[in-house]
Amino acid sequence: MTARLQRGLGVALWRQIADGIRAGIANGLADETGRLPPEAELAERFGVNRHTVRAAIAALAHEGVLESQQGRGTYVRRRKRLIYPIGERTRFSAGLGDQARDTRSEMIGTANESAAAWVTAALDLATGTGVVRIESLGRADGIPVSRSTSWFEADRFEGIAELFSSTGSMTAALAGLGVADYRRASTSIEARHAEEADTRELQLAPGAIVIVTRAVNCDLSGRPVQCSVTRFAADRVELVVDTMALGGK
């Protein structure tokens, strides 16, 4: 059976095939040993030539999803995805727990800027209020798994970039500025293709899928302290929403 591809819509065929192989892996595309069907069979399945299939496989191999073994074929790497819980007290290192020997966050950029409209709304600020933007990368055992952009009210959190850079912990940085604890007020989740900065920082192939969360954290009085956009490598992390922690039943 030929898989349906969308032609002429600006999405490269190899990218669509890579997405199709990802989905197929979850639905039994590989055999019991993890071996994918031969390139010729995949080319027939997707209705393209073998060169296009080869480009898709190369992209997935670059991401660490697949590996080609000389003379044997292409296999799914049996790397278990990390489980990352989304709850009332979501924290990067604590969330991964003992799934990784070493978890750390590092600052990869910062700037002071005027808040965009959605940031002012999320942080309950007046239009044009200055904010500190922090770009960070989360690693588990040296492998990049998340890339975050966070915003904080500049006057209230002056020096937060320096504190985060020195501690590697947003919780510690906020505590150093008087926020002893904070809770997740809202989270939205979507999936999309990685942007250029995502592929570079997360070491993904062009067109890889990232899971994107938009979140707002508040102090214990309910005042917003942080809003953020985080991109998770979909093949490395599985998000699990803890409905009990978020007030569900």
Secondary structure, DSSP 8 states (H G I E B T S, - for coil): -------SSSS-HHHHHHHHHHHHHHTT-S-TTSB---HHHHHHHHTS-HHHHHHHHHHHHHHTSEEEETTTEEEE-----EEEEESTT--HHHHHGGGSS-EEEEEEEEEEEE--HHHHHHHT--TT-EEEEEEEEEEETTEEEEEEEEEEETTTTTTHHHHHHHHS-HHHHHHTTT---EEEEEEEEEEEE--HHHHHHTT--TT-EEEEEEEEEEETTS-EEEEEEEEEETTTEEEEE-TTTTT--
